[in-house]
Amino acid sequence: MRPVFAIINANSYNLGDSSTKGIDDGLLIRRALERSRTLNDFEQLLDETNLEGRKDTWNFGALDAAGNVAMYECANFSYVKFNAHDSTHENIGLVVRATFSVSGGSNHDGEPRYKRALLLIAKRLEEQRIDVNFILKTLARDLASPLDDPYPLPYNGVQNGRPAGFILAEDITINRTVSRSCAVIRGVLPGEDPRLSTIYAMLGPPVLSVAYPLWWNLRKSSGSYDNAQVPMYVQILRRLPLLYP
């Protein structure tokens, strides 16, 4: 049985990107999934790409079948690791990022979203653990910003001179106008089969979508794939003008 290795990434805009050559994030992720069983394997790949260079700069989150989780802030020729099990940056035993790296410069693009996520997580931890349900229903769909907290809905306030009830969701809310998908990767407990690791995938903006549970070894006996996700994505796109007029 091949152990499960999971990886996600996002652009980081303050790591001094200066390269026009090197590996891109898609190829790097493919190599990671093909070659990595553990975080150590992935770090060896990052060491290799430190030499050849990376075409852009990213934050990578990685999870292996043994339950090791880390965030890697990757510049063109170097990276910094933040282990979720011993992270003290957020002081909550978790690693949270937006589109900037804490090891980078002062351009903290997405900092309002980052701070909002920390606030929601801290409030949640006062009562219970972080779980998939919280991330999918609350964190990924959040529309609060420095302008206003629109909850509870329906919202009848005014933001930035717009009509009453309009919620500005540009680059200051967690769920943004450019948000087109969401994925939550859930690992397994010690002793459980790593093949039970689950990806909960939302197609389209989280505020309008539903989550589909997916497993890496899922096969269809008929040889065809369930295409229920395709019409769901189409329906979401049709409703975008209603959400973002």
Phi, psi and omega in degrees: 000131179277125178299156182270135174230131183237147182211144174225162175206162175213154177295147173236130190253015180225032179253021175066043181304124182219014186248143173246000181234168179114186183282143176267172187291326180297314180291323179296317178296319178299315178299320180297316181291329180283327191249340191263133170248332182227169175298326178299321177299317180295321179294327175297321177295319178295322177299319179295316182284344169302324183282313181281340180092151176245137190293337182216191180234137188215161164256125178249132170255135183224146180222132176247174187293342179275000179089011177279131183228136179207158172248136180241118176267109191251112171275188183295324185225019179201167176209158177235132182260138174236108182280126182296334183280339180231015180294134176241003184296310179271352179061026180227010179072016179232163175241121182239137179219155166245218183266041173213166180243138181290340177273359183264200184281194188276353179282090182266067177303128180086012183299323176301321178293320178299313181292323177296318178298318178298320180296313180298319181294317180298318178296319180297317183292342175292337185245321183199179184283160171285132178219177182300318182301316179297316182294316184287318187272329187248301188294308185292335185260007188291138183239011178283154181209176175299342178286320183186158171254106188281000183271147001282149176282156000287151183262129181241009181282186182234134179232126170056035177077007180277170179299156179303135180094346180285132178250117180286120185231052178279254182252020184244356177248153178298310173273108187257169176297336180267000179290121183239357178191168176209142178222135173240126180254119180253123177279197182237163177280160177305131180093345178278157179291121180302339179291350176276357174305139189233137170255123173261110187251129173253125178262118184096177180306131182305327182294344181246352192254174174237161184263133175255124175281131182230145178238145189293333182255019181292132179227150176260126182297332180281350182086357179250157181260148176291119183258026180297333181293331185296306177297331177298315180296320179298316180297321179295317179299324179294333184268354181302318179300334179288326181276321183237072182293000000 
